[in-house]
Amino acid sequence: MIIHDGRRYAIGTSDDTAVLGDWNCDGTTTPALLRSADSQVAVFHHWPPPDDVIAPSQVAVHPHARDLEVVSGPSCDRLRVIDTTGSRFFEETP
C-alpha cells in the first residue's frame, strides 16, 4: 500500500517491492514495482484517478531481479534493478 496526496493505492502483493521516484522529470514521484513472482519491473508515470486503474507506462522483465533502488539525479530519478549478479539501470523501451 502506498499513500500519495492523501489517497491509498494498492500496488503489487506483499512479496513485491515498490519504490517511488520521479522517473519522467515532471516533478511528481510515481511508483515502480518489482513483481517477485516473475521478475517483471513496471514503472508508472502517472497516478490513477480515484476508483480507477491504470496500466504501467513501461514494463520489462529483469531475470533474477531481487530489489529496486531509487538513484536521485539533479532533475529526475533513475531506477536501479538489483539482481543476483549485481545491478543495472532500468532501461525504458518504446
N, C-alpha and C positions, 0 to 999 in steps of 0.2 A: 504494500500500500504506500502510495506517495501522496503527500499533501502539497498542492500548488494553488496559490491565491485563495486559500480557504476551502478548496474543494478536495475531496479524496478521490484518488484514482487507483483502481485495481490494475496491476500490471504484472503479468507472469504468475508463477507459483512460488511457494515457499522455498523451492530448490533453485530458483533462478536468481540472477544478480541484476539489479537495476541501479543505474547511476544517473546523475543529472549534469548536463553541460550545455553550453551554447555552441552547438555544432554548426550552425549556419550563419554565425556572426550577426544576428539580428538583435542581440541584447537580451534575449529570453532563454532561460535554461529549459531544456526539454529532456525527456528520458532516452536512455539507451538500455537495452535489455539483452542479457545473455541467457538463452534457454539452455539449461544444463542437459536436458534430455537429448538434444540433437546438435549442440554446439552452434546454434544459429544466433547471430547477433542482429538485432533490429534497432534502428535509430529513428527517432521521431523528431520532426522539425516543427511540429505544432501540437497544441493541446486540443482535445476534442471539445465540442460544445457540450453543455450539460445534457446528461442522459443520452449521449451518442457514443459511438465507437469509431475510431479511425485506424487505417492501416499504417504501418510504418513507412517512412519516407525511403529508407534503404534497408536492405536485408542481405546478409552474406553468411555463409557457413564458414566457420573457422575451426577445422578439426582439432580436437584435443584442447579447446579453449577451457580455461578454468576460472578466469576472473576478468573484470574490466577495471580500468583506471582512467580517470579524467586528468589530462595534462593541460594546464592553463596556458593560454597564449596571450599575446597583447590585445587581440580583438576577438578571438574565438578560442574555443577549447578543441582539443583533439582527443579522440578515443583510442586508448591503448588496449589491445586484446592480449591477455597473458595466457600462454599455453604451456604445455609440458616441456617445451624446448626453449622457452624464452618469451619474448613479446614482440608485437609489431603493431603499427597503427592501423586502425580500421580504414580501409580504402573504399570510398563510395564509388559505386559503379552506375553508369547511366541506365 
